[in-house]
Amino acid sequence: MNYIGNKLKSLRQELGLTQTEMAAGVISVSFYSKVERGLNDIGVNDFLDILQKHDISPQKFFEDFKTNKDNRKQVLVLMNKFIKAAYGDNDLELKKIIKALELIKPKTAFIKFSLLQANLIEKTHNTNAINHLDKVQKNKIKKVIFQKDTDENEYHRIILLANIIQIYSFDEASFLINNIINRYQKVDKLDKNIMVALSVLMINYTDLCYKEKKYNLCSLPLQYVEKLPNDIELAFTKILGKYYYYLINDNKIETKNIREVLIQAGYNANVKKMVR
């Protein structure tokens, strides 16, 4: 794995530096860029010189790497709980998880983005919350998804987009979904977490289409969900995909059956929010 390159990138983001500033004239910017991406190996002397330029000791560099790795695991666990709490409209649990995220140190770029994501979802996880946002707040949230230096947070960005899709105009949302489907066509090459995030996005967009009575546009996201593998992690969104398919085709018996199964499985809060 590209430990040095990944750590240098994380350190650069924590320091708020560009690649040019991080390279500090020790090596060329193009060479440094390839080091971050794991395409070039950096020499020991150059590596030590870059650390010295930024007053970072080798001991601190590698100690922080282990800490950041452990913190990343903790954040992922918390964010998975957060998404479930958001779906269940559990505001108390959302605030509790945000406080837990705020206590994690050091505040790496990954942790900062996770915390930002959590705060945004807390403000937009249901229709009432979204209705309280003004135009300026909505535009600010939209920019967060495509801000610089968040490529490594691909999963989080897709989940964030899934949760705030309703703040976009219908045309904006449709444009984004079409581009995302084109970008992630090769589903067999995707990371499992990315597949889960994409399935949530497709279901939420389908819900938007249905509420806007754009039934003809529901087929594309539903076909995408259908194309995803039948893994246990995708079971819930796969079931919801079937639900919308039957709903669009006015199959009341099957939609009722799915709602009953979900209620028995403990998804009462989700069922209450499902369109009928």
Secondary structure, DSSP 8 states (H G I E B T S, - for coil): --HHHHHHHHHHHHHT--HHHHHTTTS-HHHHHHHHTTSS---HHHHHHHHHHTT--HHHHHHHHHHHHHHHHHHHHHHHHHHHHHHTT-HHHHHHHHHHHHH-SS--HHHHHHHHHHHHHHHHSSHHHHHT--HHHHHHHHHHHT-TT-GGGHHHHHHHHHHHGGGS-HHHHHHHHHHHHHHT--GGGS-HHHHHHHHHHHHHHHHHHHHTT-GGGSHHHHHHHHHS---GGGHHHHHHHHHHHHHHTT-HHHHHHHHHHHHHTT-HHHHHHS--
